């Protein structure tokens, strides 16, 4: 079984400012803001939800098939996927723009200033999901707005079960559009904040949503996760982290574990248990795609 992962491929540029933003910004001068921050450390990571989820699923021994877009600067990312033996069959390069990029600056109090350039991601709708004998499962993760809408419709029309994972893309959609996503999806996964926004915009409770799909999964960071099935909630306890180094990509690692379990036909609670373990494992490593997993040691 292959899992089609619809979402973004992006470069994450991470910078650390050793001071505090609040010490550099004068509140009464915001109308003429002109500031510069010295960032002694900088790193560039391979990121994007589709890339991070595909990586997580691959290291577990699953079968990811990303459908995403890269720009004219994306050759290194394309080569990385190929080196990881992740198929690039549905990775499209757009020649007239850059790959999506997030530039994140963090101060000593962990406040962040982020600039995001969508670049090639806005053309993700050009790739269309078609019937394929190996594709038995899918996920809609944050991507271009049109791509998320169209890919969900295509999964539904092809009768391919899929996870709706709106993530940071959720605010792009109104209540009617989110309700349509839910009714098309087989499972829905959100973090606790996104879950509250999803409920507010649709007018449905978590119990209501779980009655419209096979399962609603709500991640809650260090508190574990909730699995809602037919209106009933099961709390899945967290897995203590060996260290807390970098939360970037923890949610995507969780979704890689979730998809691995779905590929194997596991009960949803067992899928969530692996998701918790993956998120806890990832947070102990710097960057969203710089950890390894020994499935045999984990008893998978």
MOURDA-V270660 format. One record per helix or strand of 2 or more residues. SS is the DSSP state (~ for helix, > for strand). FROM is the first residue (numbers start at 0). LEN is the number of residues. Records with the same first field share a line. If there is no record, write none. Layout:
BEGIN
SS: FROM-LEN, FROM-LEN
END
This chain:
BEGIN
>: 1-5, 9-7, 40-7, 63-7, 86-7, 99-7, 111-6, 134-6, 161-3, 186-5, 214-5, 224-5, 231-5
~: 20-4, 26-6, 48-11, 74-9, 118-8, 144-13, 166-6, 174-10, 191-11, 205-5, 220-3, 249-15, 267-15
END
